[in-house]
Amino acid sequence: MKIESVVLENEKIILEPLTIDHVNDLLEVAIDPDLWRLTPGAVRNREDLVSYTTKALEEKEKGTALPFVIKIKGTGEYVGSSRFGNIETSHKRVEIGWTWIGAKWQRSFVNTAMKFLMLQHAFEVWGCNRVELKTDALNTRSRDAILRIGAKEEGTFRSHMVLDSGRIRDTVYFSIIVNEWNSVKENLQKRLSSKN
C-alpha cells in the first residue's frame, strides 16, 4: 500500500486532497449544527474548521490518514469531506469515515459515488484486505447508509468514546472484506446507474 495524495473522480464527483485552502470552500456547508450532532467533535465556526482541517493534515503527514473534499463535477460546488483513516499498511486495512455532506446533497448520489470511489481505490489500487466503517449507534441514517453500500455490521463498542457534549457514545462497527468487494461493487454500480 503506497499512501499518497490522489484525485479520485467519476462523471458526477471529484474527491480532491484536502488542503488548508479548502476551509473557505467548505465553511458554509460545514457550520450546519446538524452535521455534528452525533460526532465526537463539532465545527461551529471558521476556527473550528481550521482546527479540524489541520488535524486531518497532521494525520496525513503521519501516514495514517488521507483526507478529501467532495466536489460536484458539474457545478464545482464543494459539498463535504471524507477520508481514509486508521491506515494500517502492514495489515492492508483502512477505515473510511469522518464523512460529512451538506444537507442539500444528503440522500443523493454523492455518498454512493464517493464511497464507490474510495472502496475501489482501497481494494483495487491499495490491495486492502478490509475496509472498516463506523458510526454512532444513535445515528440511524448513517447506519442505514453504510448497510446500503453493502457493508456488514460487526458489532457495537459500548461506551466507546466521549463526545464534546459529554455524552458517552456507543459505536457500531461495519466492514467490507476483499472477497465481498465484487458483489459490493456491482451493487454500488447499479445504485449509481439508478440515481442517474
C-alpha positions in Angstrom: 0.0 0.0 0.0 1.5 3.2 -1.1 -0.3 6.1 0.6 0.0 9.3 -1.4 -2.3 12.2 -2.4 -4.6 11.3 -5.3 -7.6 12.7 -7.0 -10.5 10.3 -7.4 -13.3 11.1 -9.8 -16.2 9.8 -11.8 -18.7 11.6 -14.1 -20.5 13.1 -11.0 -18.0 14.0 -8.3 -14.3 14.7 -7.7 -12.5 13.8 -4.5 -9.7 16.3 -4.2 -6.9 16.0 -1.5 -8.0 18.3 1.4 -5.8 21.3 2.0 -6.0 24.3 4.3 -7.1 26.3 1.3 -10.4 24.4 1.3 -11.5 26.0 4.6 -13.2 28.9 2.7 -14.8 26.5 0.2 -16.3 24.3 2.9 -17.2 26.8 5.6 -20.8 27.5 4.6 -21.6 23.7 4.4 -19.5 22.8 7.5 -21.2 25.1 10.0 -24.5 23.3 9.9 -25.0 22.1 13.5 -27.0 19.0 12.3 -23.9 17.6 10.7 -22.1 17.4 14.0 -24.9 16.4 16.4 -23.7 12.7 16.6 -20.0 13.1 16.0 -17.1 13.3 18.5 -16.2 16.9 17.6 -18.1 19.9 16.1 -17.5 22.6 13.6 -19.3 25.7 14.8 -17.2 28.4 13.1 -14.1 29.1 10.9 -11.7 28.5 13.7 -13.2 25.0 14.4 -12.9 24.1 10.7 -9.3 25.3 10.6 -8.6 23.1 13.6 -10.5 20.1 12.1 -8.6 20.5 8.8 -5.2 21.0 10.5 -5.7 17.8 12.5 -6.6 15.8 9.3 -3.5 17.1 7.6 -1.3 16.2 10.6 -2.6 12.6 10.4 -1.9 12.7 6.6 1.7 13.7 7.4 2.0 10.7 9.8 0.7 8.4 7.0 -2.4 7.3 9.0 -5.0 9.4 7.0 -5.8 10.6 3.5 -8.5 13.3 3.7 -10.5 14.5 0.8 -13.0 17.3 -0.1 -16.1 16.3 -2.1 -16.7 18.5 -5.2 -19.7 18.3 -7.6 -18.2 17.9 -11.0 -20.9 19.8 -12.9 -21.0 22.9 -10.7 -17.7 23.0 -8.9 -19.5 23.2 -5.6 -17.8 21.8 -2.5 -20.3 19.8 -0.5 -18.4 18.0 2.2 -15.4 15.9 3.2 -14.4 12.3 3.9 -11.2 10.4 4.5 -9.3 7.2 4.7 -8.1 7.0 8.3 -6.5 4.5 10.7 -4.5 3.3 7.7 -2.6 0.1 8.6 -0.4 -0.8 5.7 1.1 -3.9 7.3 -2.3 -5.4 7.8 -3.8 -4.0 4.5 -6.6 -2.4 6.4 -8.1 1.1 6.3 -11.2 2.9 7.6 -13.4 5.2 5.5 -15.0 7.8 7.7 -15.0 11.4 9.0 -17.7 11.8 6.3 -20.0 14.8 6.3 -22.1 16.0 3.4 -24.1 19.2 3.2 -27.9 18.8 3.9 -28.7 19.7 0.3 -26.7 16.7 -1.0 -27.7 14.1 1.6 -29.6 11.1 0.2 -28.4 12.0 -3.3 -25.8 10.3 -5.5 -23.0 12.0 -3.6 -22.4 9.5 -0.7 -22.8 6.4 -3.0 -20.4 7.9 -5.7 -17.9 8.9 -3.0 -17.9 5.6 -1.2 -17.6 3.7 -4.5 -14.5 5.7 -5.5 -12.9 5.2 -2.1 -13.7 1.5 -1.9 -12.4 0.9 -5.4 -9.2 2.7 -4.5 -8.8 0.7 -1.3 -9.4 -2.7 -2.8 -8.2 -2.3 -6.4 -5.2 0.1 -6.0 -4.0 -0.5 -2.4 -5.0 -4.1 -2.4 -6.7 -3.9 1.0 -8.0 -7.0 2.8 -10.5 -5.0 4.8 -12.2 -1.6 4.9 -13.9 -0.5 8.1 -16.7 2.0 8.7 -18.2 3.1 12.0 -20.8 5.4 13.3 -22.7 6.4 16.5 -25.2 3.8 17.5 -27.9 6.6 17.6 -27.1 7.7 14.0 -29.7 5.5 12.2 -29.3 7.5 8.9 -25.6 6.8 8.8 -26.1 3.1 9.9 -28.7 2.7 7.1 -26.4 4.3 4.5 -23.5 2.1 5.5 -25.6 -1.0 5.2 -27.0 0.2 1.8 -23.4 0.3 0.3 -23.0 -3.4 1.3 -21.0 -3.3 4.5 -21.6 -6.0 7.2 -22.4 -4.9 10.7 -19.9 -6.5 13.1 -21.0 -5.2 16.5 -21.2 -2.4 18.9 -18.3 -1.0 21.0 -20.2 0.1 24.2 -19.1 3.3 25.9 -16.6 3.7 23.1 -16.0 7.5 23.3 -17.0 10.7 25.0 -18.4 13.4 22.7 -17.8 17.1 23.1 -21.3 17.3 24.6 -20.2 14.9 27.4 -22.5 12.1 26.1 -20.9 8.6 26.1 -21.2 7.2 22.7 -21.7 3.5 21.7 -20.1 3.0 18.3 -21.3 0.5 15.7 -18.6 -1.1 13.5 -19.0 -2.3 9.9 -16.7 -3.8 7.4 -16.3 -4.9 3.8 -13.6 -7.5 3.1 -11.8 -8.2 -0.1 -13.8 -11.4 -1.1 -17.0 -9.3 -0.8 -15.8 -6.4 -2.9 -17.0 -7.7 -6.3 -20.6 -8.1 -5.2 -20.5 -4.7 -3.3 -19.0 -3.1 -6.4 -21.8 -4.5 -8.6 -24.4 -3.3 -6.1 -22.9 0.2 -6.0 -22.7 0.4 -9.8 -26.4 -0.5 -10.0 -27.3 2.1 -7.4 -25.3 4.8 -9.2 -27.0 3.9 -12.5 -30.4 4.1 -11.0 -29.5 7.5 -9.4 -28.5 8.8 -12.9 
